[in-house]
Amino acid sequence: MAYSDKVLDHYSNPRNVGSLDKSSPEVGTGLVGAPECGDVMKLQIKVNPQTNVIEDAKFKTFGCGSAIASSSLATEWVKGKTVDEALQIKNTEIVKELSLPPVKIHCSVLAEDAIRAAIHDWKKKQDVAKPTAVAAQ
Amino acid sequence: MSTDVKTIPQAEHLAPNGVKLPVYMDNHATTPMDPRVLEEMLPYFMEKFGNAASRNHSFGWAAEEGVETAREQIAKLVGATTKEIIFTSGATESDNLAIKGVAEMYKEKGNHIITAVTEHKAVLDTCKRLEKYGYRVTYLPVQKDGLVDLDELKRAMDNKTILVTIMFANNEIGVLQPVAEIGKLCRERGIIFHTDATQAVGKVPVDVNKQNIDVMSISAHKMYGPKGVGALYVRRKNPRVQISAIIDGGGHERGMRSGTLNVPGIVGLGKACAIAYEEMPKEACRLAGLRNRLRDKIMGGLDEVYINGSMDHRLPGNLNISFAYVEGESLLMGINDIAVSSGSACTSATLEPSYVLKALGTGDDLAHSSIRFGIGRFNTEAEVDYVADRVVETVTRLRELSPLYEMAKEGVDLKSVKWAAE
């Protein structure tokens, strides 16, 4: 597989590898893919509750080189964006940035799914957190 | 030579322990030619260029002499007689000729063929084609260790069975089938036994009589010979096996395979067999030692690695390992100065993980994580050490990156997780 230099760079020097505390109310976790399919991505975001800006993002990926690169790039892109802005990220932009070959497009789709899943998880926590906060008062 | 620019990248491509990079450890895909084979072949390109079928001049005689010497060398290695060796373009053609040739020749007798799910595509796809022409094919499953269950084979045989085709050694997992026993079961029932011995000949002892083999495919480039040449052994007596030709023409090779003989290639195949005959016992021992060294170093440096296929019935140079929680293609990327193969879907044209590993009951997740190491004649101990270190280092790095490894370490049962499908 002839990969672009950008894929190779993300593979060799992945950005934002690691994990955030998934029990924190400020953290959203997205876990997408399946081991049988050869791709699993975990993408986490830490959101500022005042501004809704994604202050930190971490990932871990089981998958081929382009899956690792796609998720590494996704963490770079979501950082500093608000959750609404992050939801605008399209897999096609990832394909373009990394020059992914057609057989690897599913990796970019998975990365977009991971961003959405992480935001969804964070939003769910906010919905749950509000009533509890009221009850505590 | 210091001004020769070609020496500069070479110098950069030395590993710290002096190993020259990249390291070739994919000897089941193909092998480099042995220099002794090349030396033997060279005269047959320019001086002895004759057509081996030219009976009336010395050019033809010289070529024929080379071919007949090769036939003797091959026959000697596998315990056959020279008249039982048919030259072909390689093992794929040999498999096609064997299966289609027997199917056509014996169609009055029956239409049932038995093979196994872990066979090479040259066998499986040939069988599939015959199904379209009305033949019935049984694809035997294999056990966890990759071996065919003889009882299951016996049950599959019926009075319409004309051919059993089971490989000698598997190209992915190196597992050696019990060919002598399979051959015996066939012989007792008057069924022809073909074995694709592409990976076995020259690596482990093969004897067509002791192992009850009737038809056998041989390839040159898997045993340090040239590409594009192979042979088919066809038994002449006890019992006499006949096959229909699939290539018609000038009636070469006693009518079984027409076409002007590839004389230099055949001479190379012969020489490769002669070398194997002399050196196999010592070489097999050395390769098994290197293979075990590689296995021990990898397993000593990593947890959760699984060997695919039987360790007891296996080619000496083969190691096929799954590295749990790491995807095969990304592992290959990390060890890109080492040439090996993966069972991962991402490295295959079909995007399906290895059907051989799946047949062993290896889950798709572990099939995606597999690497095949093929150690050969020209690999050294220093190379094995380098490869082991690089594999351990890369798997460790990729596991740091793997959400599955993290989850497993947290005690999550990955089988119980409800995975969101893509």
Contacts between the chains, C-beta under 8 A, distances in Angstrom:
chain1	res1	chain2	res2	distance
A	1	B	329	7.1
A	1	B	346	7.6
A	1	B	347	7.6
A	3	B	333	7.7
A	8	B	333	7.9
A	11	B	330	7.1
A	11	B	333	5.9
A	11	B	334	7.9
A	14	B	401	6.3
A	17	B	400	6.9
A	17	B	401	5.7
A	19	B	406	6.6
A	31	B	403	6.7
A	31	B	420	7.3
A	32	B	420	5.4
A	32	B	422	7.4
A	33	B	419	6.9
A	33	B	420	7.4
A	33	B	422	6.1
A	34	B	419	3.6
A	34	B	420	7.5
A	34	B	421	6.1
A	34	B	422	7.4
A	35	B	363	7.9
A	35	B	364	7.4
A	35	B	365	3.7
A	35	B	368	7.6
A	35	B	404	6.1
A	35	B	414	6.3
A	35	B	419	7.1
A	36	B	363	7.0
A	36	B	364	4.0
A	36	B	365	5.6
A	36	B	419	7.7
A	37	B	364	7.6
A	37	B	421	7.6
A	37	B	422	6.2
A	38	B	327	5.6
A	38	B	344	6.4
A	38	B	345	5.3
A	38	B	346	6.2
A	38	B	353	7.0
A	38	B	364	7.6
A	38	B	365	7.8
A	38	B	368	4.1
A	39	B	327	7.4
A	39	B	422	7.3
A	40	B	403	5.6
A	40	B	404	5.8
A	40	B	419	7.5
A	41	B	403	7.2
A	42	B	403	3.7
A	42	B	406	7.8
A	60	B	401	5.7
A	60	B	402	6.1
A	60	B	403	4.0
A	60	B	406	6.1
A	61	B	401	6.2
A	61	B	402	7.3
A	61	B	403	6.8
A	62	B	325	6.1
A	62	B	326	7.1
A	62	B	327	5.7
A	62	B	401	7.9
A	62	B	402	4.6
A	62	B	403	6.0
A	62	B	404	4.8
A	62	B	405	7.8
A	63	B	327	5.0
A	63	B	330	6.5
A	64	B	327	5.6
A	64	B	329	4.0
A	64	B	330	5.3
A	64	B	333	7.8
A	64	B	344	7.4
A	64	B	346	4.2
A	65	B	329	6.4
A	65	B	330	5.2
A	65	B	333	4.5
A	67	B	327	7.5
A	67	B	330	7.5
A	68	B	330	6.0
A	68	B	401	6.6
A	103	B	351	7.0
A	106	B	422	6.4
A	109	B	422	6.9
A	110	B	422	6.1
A	113	B	420	7.7
A	113	B	422	7.4
A	117	B	420	7.3
